[in-house]
Amino acid sequence: MAFPRARTASIWTGLGSARSSHATPALSSRFALDLTTDRELGRVQIAGEADAIWYSAAADRLYVAIGEPGVIDVVDGRALAVVDQVTTEQGAHTTAFDAQRGRLYVFLPKLCQAAIYAEI
């Protein structure tokens, strides 16, 4: 995530979710905070409750694993906007990110496999 100052840290945290009685995915809002000033930097709407979040400094992207509905939301760290959504499978929320190689590993529990996604 792009920080206003070199010493600034941030935190990516949840605000809860808005669920409907229809069979639509839950939406969840997340926000970024500047931990040195407690100032909110921005908010972004994602597809559901975040299970795991990885940050790529090289791409300035957040990879947000959401087991329900089974997607990875790709968030631009500078714009704080979802720029891509990768369908995995329902329940897929166990992930690992290799920053050196620019790869996101996602365990697919129903298939008993792992998917590997490369940054482009």
N, C-alpha and C positions, 0 to 999 in steps of 0.2 A: 504494500500500500504506500502511496506517496505521502510523505510527512511534511508538514509546513516548515519544520526546522530539523536539522540533523539530529538534535538531542531528543526529539519528540518520539514518544512511543504511542502505540494505539492499541485498542482492544476492540474486538469484533464480538458483539454480544447480542442477545435476543430480547425482543420486546413481546414475545408471545405469538400466538397464531389466531387467525380468524377462520373458523370452520363453519360450514353451512350444513344443512340437513340433506343436501343433494349429494350425488356421487361425484363431486368435484374434488380435486386435490386441495388440501389446506394451503393457505398462503401464510407466510410468516415474514415479519419485518425485522431487519437487523440494522444495527447502527455502529458506526465507528466513532471512538472517542479519542481525543488527544489527552493522554494520561498526565501530561505536565500542567494542563490548564483545565481539565475536566470539560472541555468544550466539545460539543457534538460536531463531528466533521461531515456527517451525512447519513442517509438511510437508503436502504435498497430492499425491495420486495423480492423474496425468493419463493420457490415452489412449495415449501413446507418446513417442518422443524429440522434444523441442521443437526446432523449426527456427528460429522467431522468436518473440520475446515483446515485446509492447507494453503499456505501462501508461497507464491513463487516470486522472489525478488527480481529475477531476470526478466520475467514477463509482466510483472506488476499485476498479477492475477490471484484471486482467491478461488480455490476449488472447494465447493460446498457440497458434501455428500448428503443426500436426502433419501433415506430408506423408503419413505412413503411419500411420493409415488414411485421411487426408484430412479432418481436422476442425479446428475452432478450439475449444479448451476455454476457457471464460470462468470465471475464478477471482475470487472475492470477495476483495479484498485484506485486509479486516479479519478475516474468518472463515477465510481460507486454505482454501477449499473450492470445488470446481467447482460452479457454479450453473447453467451452461448449456453445451450442446455444439452447435455449428453444423456441419452437414455441408457440406463444400466439394467437393473431388474428390481422388482419390488423386494424390499428388505436389504438391498445392497448398501451398507453404510460403513463397513470396515475397509479402511483405505490406508495407503502409505504413499508418501511423495518423496521421490528422489530428485532433489533440487539440482544436483550435479549433472544428471542425465536429462532432466526435464521430463520425467515420467511419473504418471499417477497410476498406482496399482489399486484395483478395486476387486474385493472378493465378492463373487456372485454366489450367494448361498444356495439357491435352488439348483443351479447347474454344477455346484461344487467345483468351480473354476475361478480363475482370476483373469480380469481384463486389464490390459496395459494400454494407457493412453499417452501419447507423446505430445508435448507442446509444439505448436507450429508458429 
